[in-house]
Amino acid sequence: MKKYLLLCILFPVFYNSFGQISISEATELISGYIKGAEGKDYRLYQYPEKLPPETKILTFDKSITSISFDSWAFFIDKYPLAGWSHPCTYLFVNSATGKITEKNWVLPPNRLDKWLLLNKMKEQQEVKLFDFTRDGSVSLRSGLTPSNCYAVIISGGYNMANNPKRYWNDCSAIYSALVNIYNYSDSHIYTLISDGTNPANDREIAPQVYDSSPLDLDGDGDDDIQYSATKSNISSVFNTLSNILDEDDYLYIFVTDHGDQESGQDVILYLWGETMRDDQFASEVDKVNAGEISIVME
């Protein structure tokens, strides 16, 4: 009688029979991974395409690299109502094993509009903008008249997906106050906001809803935004002011935007698609020989 030897070959068991998990399965894994975050103000995004090993994800002027395997990528903005930079998290799901790798970072993807928003934040209360109706109740300090008062307003936003409407609102508020309350002349206010006069979409007005920034900042029907927020335009504006202002003049500078730290007290300002170091900004301001300069940086 013949004897037969039965060989049992055991194969490793993956998440499914082909060793590849789907994007929906990856989403389920992430939902379980971040369980307990419900009710908190955060935004969870999913990149719709599988990433090849070690894919570089551009994040403003930096980048973060995915894991060394094919993966599904997720992004968590932990402070969605704050400007960048601030702590955030990238999660990569190994498409073969389902293992989740967490990488902490400080900047969002450049093309955040290409990522799918998976959750809804709590509804914000309705916002009522300030009323800057001209009433003549505020006077300039002694020795100043509107004829020798100037202003520069800068807001970069860096790109459409990371340029929230609140930046435009802040610029509108400052511009309206200068004109309607302090009687500044329109021609004395230099505005450098996102992509300038380009009609393309450049700001986020709701989660992943975009439009083009209105050029009229004070609601009088006239266009007020003049330039895009770039280093060359900032240099041009301060060159102009250096030829106009003297010790009898006053300059007010307002800046709202994203920023980041290089090291120590060396920091950068994010403009429209580019950056400006603090020493570069200081060099531009130093061109102006005004008697007094006030700077507000938000």
Contacts in CASP RR format, 6 or more apart in sequence:
PFRMAT RR
TARGET T0000
AUTHOR 0000-0000-0000
METHOD contacts of the structure
MODEL  1
MKKYLLLCILFPVFYNSFGQISISEATELISGYIKGAEGKDYRLYQYPEK
LPPETKILTFDKSITSISFDSWAFFIDKYPLAGWSHPCTYLFVNSATGKI
TEKNWVLPPNRLDKWLLLNKMKEQQEVKLFDFTRDGSVSLRSGLTPSNCY
AVIISGGYNMANNPKRYWNDCSAIYSALVNIYNYSDSHIYTLISDGTNPA
NDREIAPQVYDSSPLDLDGDGDDDIQYSATKSNISSVFNTLSNILDEDDY
LYIFVTDHGDQESGQDVILYLWGETMRDDQFASEVDKVNAGEISIVME
14 20 0 8 1.000
14 96 0 8 1.000
14 97 0 8 1.000
15 21 0 8 1.000
15 25 0 8 1.000
15 96 0 8 1.000
15 97 0 8 1.000
15 98 0 8 1.000
16 25 0 8 1.000
19 96 0 8 1.000
20 95 0 8 1.000
20 96 0 8 1.000
21 29 0 8 1.000
21 72 0 8 1.000
21 93 0 8 1.000
21 95 0 8 1.000
21 96 0 8 1.000
21 98 0 8 1.000
23 46 0 8 1.000
23 48 0 8 1.000
23 50 0 8 1.000
23 72 0 8 1.000
26 72 0 8 1.000
26 74 0 8 1.000
26 93 0 8 1.000
26 95 0 8 1.000
26 98 0 8 1.000
27 46 0 8 1.000
27 72 0 8 1.000
27 74 0 8 1.000
27 118 0 8 1.000
29 93 0 8 1.000
29 98 0 8 1.000
29 100 0 8 1.000
30 44 0 8 1.000
30 46 0 8 1.000
30 74 0 8 1.000
30 91 0 8 1.000
30 93 0 8 1.000
30 100 0 8 1.000
33 91 0 8 1.000
33 100 0 8 1.000
34 44 0 8 1.000
34 76 0 8 1.000
39 122 0 8 1.000
41 79 0 8 1.000
41 80 0 8 1.000
41 81 0 8 1.000
41 121 0 8 1.000
41 122 0 8 1.000
42 76 0 8 1.000
42 77 0 8 1.000
42 78 0 8 1.000
42 79 0 8 1.000
42 80 0 8 1.000
42 119 0 8 1.000
42 121 0 8 1.000
43 76 0 8 1.000
43 77 0 8 1.000
43 80 0 8 1.000
43 117 0 8 1.000
43 119 0 8 1.000
43 121 0 8 1.000
43 207 0 8 1.000
44 74 0 8 1.000
44 75 0 8 1.000
44 76 0 8 1.000
44 117 0 8 1.000
44 118 0 8 1.000
44 119 0 8 1.000
45 74 0 8 1.000
45 75 0 8 1.000
45 76 0 8 1.000
45 77 0 8 1.000
45 109 0 8 1.000
45 112 0 8 1.000
45 115 0 8 1.000
45 116 0 8 1.000
45 117 0 8 1.000
45 118 0 8 1.000
46 72 0 8 1.000
46 73 0 8 1.000
46 74 0 8 1.000
46 75 0 8 1.000
46 115 0 8 1.000
46 116 0 8 1.000
46 118 0 8 1.000
47 72 0 8 1.000
47 73 0 8 1.000
47 74 0 8 1.000
47 75 0 8 1.000
47 109 0 8 1.000
47 114 0 8 1.000
47 115 0 8 1.000
47 116 0 8 1.000
48 114 0 8 1.000
48 115 0 8 1.000
48 116 0 8 1.000
50 70 0 8 1.000
50 71 0 8 1.000
50 72 0 8 1.000
50 95 0 8 1.000
51 66 0 8 1.000
51 70 0 8 1.000
51 71 0 8 1.000
51 72 0 8 1.000
51 73 0 8 1.000
51 92 0 8 1.000
52 70 0 8 1.000
53 66 0 8 1.000
53 67 0 8 1.000
53 68 0 8 1.000
53 69 0 8 1.000
53 70 0 8 1.000
53 71 0 8 1.000
54 65 0 8 1.000
54 66 0 8 1.000
54 67 0 8 1.000
54 68 0 8 1.000
55 65 0 8 1.000
55 66 0 8 1.000
56 63 0 8 1.000
56 64 0 8 1.000
56 65 0 8 1.000
56 66 0 8 1.000
57 63 0 8 1.000
57 64 0 8 1.000
57 65 0 8 1.000
57 66 0 8 1.000
57 73 0 8 1.000
57 90 0 8 1.000
57 109 0 8 1.000
58 109 0 8 1.000
58 110 0 8 1.000
58 111 0 8 1.000
59 105 0 8 1.000
59 107 0 8 1.000
59 108 0 8 1.000
59 109 0 8 1.000
59 110 0 8 1.000
60 84 0 8 1.000
60 107 0 8 1.000
60 108 0 8 1.000
60 110 0 8 1.000
60 158 0 8 1.000
60 162 0 8 1.000
60 258 0 8 1.000
60 260 0 8 1.000
60 270 0 8 1.000
60 273 0 8 1.000
60 275 0 8 1.000
61 268 0 8 1.000
61 270 0 8 1.000
61 274 0 8 1.000
61 275 0 8 1.000
62 107 0 8 1.000
64 90 0 8 1.000
64 103 0 8 1.000
64 105 0 8 1.000
66 73 0 8 1.000
66 90 0 8 1.000
66 92 0 8 1.000
67 92 0 8 1.000
67 94 0 8 1.000
67 101 0 8 1.000
69 94 0 8 1.000
69 95 0 8 1.000
69 96 0 8 1.000
69 97 0 8 1.000
70 94 0 8 1.000
70 95 0 8 1.000
70 96 0 8 1.000
71 92 0 8 1.000
71 93 0 8 1.000
71 94 0 8 1.000
71 95 0 8 1.000
71 101 0 8 1.000
72 92 0 8 1.000
72 93 0 8 1.000
72 95 0 8 1.000
73 90 0 8 1.000
73 91 0 8 1.000
73 92 0 8 1.000
73 93 0 8 1.000
74 90 0 8 1.000
74 91 0 8 1.000
74 92 0 8 1.000
74 93 0 8 1.000
75 88 0 8 1.000
75 89 0 8 1.000
75 90 0 8 1.000
75 91 0 8 1.000
75 108 0 8 1.000
75 109 0 8 1.000
75 112 0 8 1.000
75 115 0 8 1.000
76 88 0 8 1.000
76 89 0 8 1.000
76 90 0 8 1.000
76 91 0 8 1.000
77 88 0 8 1.000
77 108 0 8 1.000
78 86 0 8 1.000
78 87 0 8 1.000
78 88 0 8 1.000
78 89 0 8 1.000
79 86 0 8 1.000
79 87 0 8 1.000
79 88 0 8 1.000
80 121 0 8 1.000
83 164 0 8 1.000
83 258 0 8 1.000
83 259 0 8 1.000
84 106 0 8 1.000
84 107 0 8 1.000
84 108 0 8 1.000
84 158 0 8 1.000
84 162 0 8 1.000
84 258 0 8 1.000
84 259 0 8 1.000
84 260 0 8 1.000
84 270 0 8 1.000
85 106 0 8 1.000
85 107 0 8 1.000
85 258 0 8 1.000
85 259 0 8 1.000
85 260 0 8 1.000
85 261 0 8 1.000
86 106 0 8 1.000
87 104 0 8 1.000
87 105 0 8 1.000
87 106 0 8 1.000
88 104 0 8 1.000
88 105 0 8 1.000
88 106 0 8 1.000
88 107 0 8 1.000
88 108 0 8 1.000
89 102 0 8 1.000
89 103 0 8 1.000
89 104 0 8 1.000
89 105 0 8 1.000
90 102 0 8 1.000
90 103 0 8 1.000
90 104 0 8 1.000
90 105 0 8 1.000
91 100 0 8 1.000
91 101 0 8 1.000
91 102 0 8 1.000
91 103 0 8 1.000
92 100 0 8 1.000
92 101 0 8 1.000
92 103 0 8 1.000
93 99 0 8 1.000
93 100 0 8 1.000
94 100 0 8 1.000
94 101 0 8 1.000
106 260 0 8 1.000
107 260 0 8 1.000
108 161 0 8 1.000
108 162 0 8 1.000
109 115 0 8 1.000
109 161 0 8 1.000
110 159 0 8 1.000
110 161 0 8 1.000
110 162 0 8 1.000
111 159 0 8 1.000
111 161 0 8 1.000
112 161 0 8 1.000
112 162 0 8 1.000
112 208 0 8 1.000
113 160 0 8 1.000
113 161 0 8 1.000
113 208 0 8 1.000
113 210 0 8 1.000
117 207 0 8 1.000
117 208 0 8 1.000
120 207 0 8 1.000
121 207 0 8 1.000
129 169 0 8 1.000
129 172 0 8 1.000
129 173 0 8 1.000
130 173 0 8 1.000
130 176 0 8 1.000
130 177 0 8 1.000
132 173 0 8 1.000
132 176 0 8 1.000
132 177 0 8 1.000
132 179 0 8 1.000
132 180 0 8 1.000
132 181 0 8 1.000
132 218 0 8 1.000
133 180 0 8 1.000
134 180 0 8 1.000
134 181 0 8 1.000
134 183 0 8 1.000
135 181 0 8 1.000
136 181 0 8 1.000
136 183 0 8 1.000
137 181 0 8 1.000
138 181 0 8 1.000
138 182 0 8 1.000
140 146 0 8 1.000
140 149 0 8 1.000
140 182 0 8 1.000
140 183 0 8 1.000
144 250 0 8 1.000
146 182 0 8 1.000
146 183 0 8 1.000
146 184 0 8 1.000
146 185 0 8 1.000
146 188 0 8 1.000
147 185 0 8 1.000
148 248 0 8 1.000
148 249 0 8 1.000
148 250 0 8 1.000
149 182 0 8 1.000
149 184 0 8 1.000
149 188 0 8 1.000
149 249 0 8 1.000
149 250 0 8 1.000
149 252 0 8 1.000
150 184 0 8 1.000
150 188 0 8 1.000
150 189 0 8 1.000
150 190 0 8 1.000
150 241 0 8 1.000
150 244 0 8 1.000
150 245 0 8 1.000
150 249 0 8 1.000
150 250 0 8 1.000
150 251 0 8 1.000
150 252 0 8 1.000
150 290 0 8 1.000
151 174 0 8 1.000
151 178 0 8 1.000
151 184 0 8 1.000
151 188 0 8 1.000
151 189 0 8 1.000
151 190 0 8 1.000
151 251 0 8 1.000
151 252 0 8 1.000
151 253 0 8 1.000
151 254 0 8 1.000
152 189 0 8 1.000
152 190 0 8 1.000
152 191 0 8 1.000
152 192 0 8 1.000
152 237 0 8 1.000
152 238 0 8 1.000
152 241 0 8 1.000
152 251 0 8 1.000
152 252 0 8 1.000
152 253 0 8 1.000
152 254 0 8 1.000
153 171 0 8 1.000
153 174 0 8 1.000
153 175 0 8 1.000
153 189 0 8 1.000
153 190 0 8 1.000
153 191 0 8 1.000
153 192 0 8 1.000
153 193 0 8 1.000
153 254 0 8 1.000
153 255 0 8 1.000
154 192 0 8 1.000
154 193 0 8 1.000
154 229 0 8 1.000
154 234 0 8 1.000
154 253 0 8 1.000
154 254 0 8 1.000
154 255 0 8 1.000
154 256 0 8 1.000
154 257 0 8 1.000
154 271 0 8 1.000
155 167 0 8 1.000
155 168 0 8 1.000
155 170 0 8 1.000
155 171 0 8 1.000
155 192 0 8 1.000
155 193 0 8 1.000
155 194 0 8 1.000
155 229 0 8 1.000
155 255 0 8 1.000
155 256 0 8 1.000
155 257 0 8 1.000
156 163 0 8 1.000
156 167 0 8 1.000
156 192 0 8 1.000
156 193 0 8 1.000
156 194 0 8 1.000
156 229 0 8 1.000
156 257 0 8 1.000
156 258 0 8 1.000
156 270 0 8 1.000
156 271 0 8 1.000
156 272 0 8 1.000
157 163 0 8 1.000
157 167 0 8 1.000
157 194 0 8 1.000
157 203 0 8 1.000
157 229 0 8 1.000
157 257 0 8 1.000
157 258 0 8 1.000
157 270 0 8 1.000
157 271 0 8 1.000
157 272 0 8 1.000
158 257 0 8 1.000
158 258 0 8 1.000
158 270 0 8 1.000
158 271 0 8 1.000
158 272 0 8 1.000
158 273 0 8 1.000
159 272 0 8 1.000
159 273 0 8 1.000
160 201 0 8 1.000
160 202 0 8 1.000
160 203 0 8 1.000
160 204 0 8 1.000
160 210 0 8 1.000
161 204 0 8 1.000
161 208 0 8 1.000
161 210 0 8 1.000
162 204 0 8 1.000
162 258 0 8 1.000
163 194 0 8 1.000
163 202 0 8 1.000
163 203 0 8 1.000
163 204 0 8 1.000
164 203 0 8 1.000
164 204 0 8 1.000
165 203 0 8 1.000
165 204 0 8 1.000
165 205 0 8 1.000
167 194 0 8 1.000
167 203 0 8 1.000
167 256 0 8 1.000
167 257 0 8 1.000
168 193 0 8 1.000
168 194 0 8 1.000
168 203 0 8 1.000
168 213 0 8 1.000
168 214 0 8 1.000
170 256 0 8 1.000
170 298 0 8 1.000
171 191 0 8 1.000
171 193 0 8 1.000
171 217 0 8 1.000
171 254 0 8 1.000
171 256 0 8 1.000
172 217 0 8 1.000
172 218 0 8 1.000
174 254 0 8 1.000
175 189 0 8 1.000
175 191 0 8 1.000
175 217 0 8 1.000
175 218 0 8 1.000
175 224 0 8 1.000
176 217 0 8 1.000
176 218 0 8 1.000
176 219 0 8 1.000
178 184 0 8 1.000
178 189 0 8 1.000
178 252 0 8 1.000
179 186 0 8 1.000
179 189 0 8 1.000
179 218 0 8 1.000
180 218 0 8 1.000
186 222 0 8 1.000
186 224 0 8 1.000
189 224 0 8 1.000
190 226 0 8 1.000
190 227 0 8 1.000
190 237 0 8 1.000
190 240 0 8 1.000
190 241 0 8 1.000
191 217 0 8 1.000
191 224 0 8 1.000
191 225 0 8 1.000
191 226 0 8 1.000
191 227 0 8 1.000
192 226 0 8 1.000
192 227 0 8 1.000
192 228 0 8 1.000
192 229 0 8 1.000
192 230 0 8 1.000
192 233 0 8 1.000
192 234 0 8 1.000
192 237 0 8 1.000
193 213 0 8 1.000
193 225 0 8 1.000
193 227 0 8 1.000
193 228 0 8 1.000
193 229 0 8 1.000
194 202 0 8 1.000
194 203 0 8 1.000
194 213 0 8 1.000
194 228 0 8 1.000
194 229 0 8 1.000
194 272 0 8 1.000
195 202 0 8 1.000
195 213 0 8 1.000
195 228 0 8 1.000
195 272 0 8 1.000
196 202 0 8 1.000
196 213 0 8 1.000
196 215 0 8 1.000
196 225 0 8 1.000
196 226 0 8 1.000
196 227 0 8 1.000
196 228 0 8 1.000
196 229 0 8 1.000
196 272 0 8 1.000
197 215 0 8 1.000
197 223 0 8 1.000
197 225 0 8 1.000
197 226 0 8 1.000
197 228 0 8 1.000
198 212 0 8 1.000
198 228 0 8 1.000
199 212 0 8 1.000
200 212 0 8 1.000
201 210 0 8 1.000
201 211 0 8 1.000
201 212 0 8 1.000
202 210 0 8 1.000
202 212 0 8 1.000
202 213 0 8 1.000
203 210 0 8 1.000
203 211 0 8 1.000
203 212 0 8 1.000
203 213 0 8 1.000
204 210 0 8 1.000
205 211 0 8 1.000
213 225 0 8 1.000
215 223 0 8 1.000
215 224 0 8 1.000
215 225 0 8 1.000
216 222 0 8 1.000
216 223 0 8 1.000
216 224 0 8 1.000
217 224 0 8 1.000
217 225 0 8 1.000
218 224 0 8 1.000
227 233 0 8 1.000
227 236 0 8 1.000
227 237 0 8 1.000
228 272 0 8 1.000
229 257 0 8 1.000
229 271 0 8 1.000
229 272 0 8 1.000
230 271 0 8 1.000
230 272 0 8 1.000
230 273 0 8 1.000
230 274 0 8 1.000
231 271 0 8 1.000
231 274 0 8 1.000
231 276 0 8 1.000
231 280 0 8 1.000
234 271 0 8 1.000
234 276 0 8 1.000
234 281 0 8 1.000
234 284 0 8 1.000
235 284 0 8 1.000
238 284 0 8 1.000
238 285 0 8 1.000
238 287 0 8 1.000
238 288 0 8 1.000
239 287 0 8 1.000
241 251 0 8 1.000
241 287 0 8 1.000
241 288 0 8 1.000
241 290 0 8 1.000
242 287 0 8 1.000
242 288 0 8 1.000
242 289 0 8 1.000
245 251 0 8 1.000
245 288 0 8 1.000
245 289 0 8 1.000
245 290 0 8 1.000
245 291 0 8 1.000
246 289 0 8 1.000
246 290 0 8 1.000
246 291 0 8 1.000
247 289 0 8 1.000
247 290 0 8 1.000
247 291 0 8 1.000
248 291 0 8 1.000
249 290 0 8 1.000
249 291 0 8 1.000
250 290 0 8 1.000
250 291 0 8 1.000
250 292 0 8 1.000
250 293 0 8 1.000
250 294 0 8 1.000
251 288 0 8 1.000
251 290 0 8 1.000
251 292 0 8 1.000
251 293 0 8 1.000
251 294 0 8 1.000
252 293 0 8 1.000
252 294 0 8 1.000
252 296 0 8 1.000
253 285 0 8 1.000
253 293 0 8 1.000
253 294 0 8 1.000
253 295 0 8 1.000
253 296 0 8 1.000
254 296 0 8 1.000
254 298 0 8 1.000
255 269 0 8 1.000
255 295 0 8 1.000
255 296 0 8 1.000
255 297 0 8 1.000
255 298 0 8 1.000
256 297 0 8 1.000
256 298 0 8 1.000
257 269 0 8 1.000
257 270 0 8 1.000
257 271 0 8 1.000
257 298 0 8 1.000
258 269 0 8 1.000
258 270 0 8 1.000
259 267 0 8 1.000
259 268 0 8 1.000
259 269 0 8 1.000
259 270 0 8 1.000
260 267 0 8 1.000
260 268 0 8 1.000
260 270 0 8 1.000
260 275 0 8 1.000
261 267 0 8 1.000
261 268 0 8 1.000
262 268 0 8 1.000
262 277 0 8 1.000
265 278 0 8 1.000
266 277 0 8 1.000
266 278 0 8 1.000
266 279 0 8 1.000
267 277 0 8 1.000
267 278 0 8 1.000
268 275 0 8 1.000
268 276 0 8 1.000
268 277 0 8 1.000
268 278 0 8 1.000
269 275 0 8 1.000
269 276 0 8 1.000
269 277 0 8 1.000
269 278 0 8 1.000
269 281 0 8 1.000
285 293 0 8 1.000
285 295 0 8 1.000
END
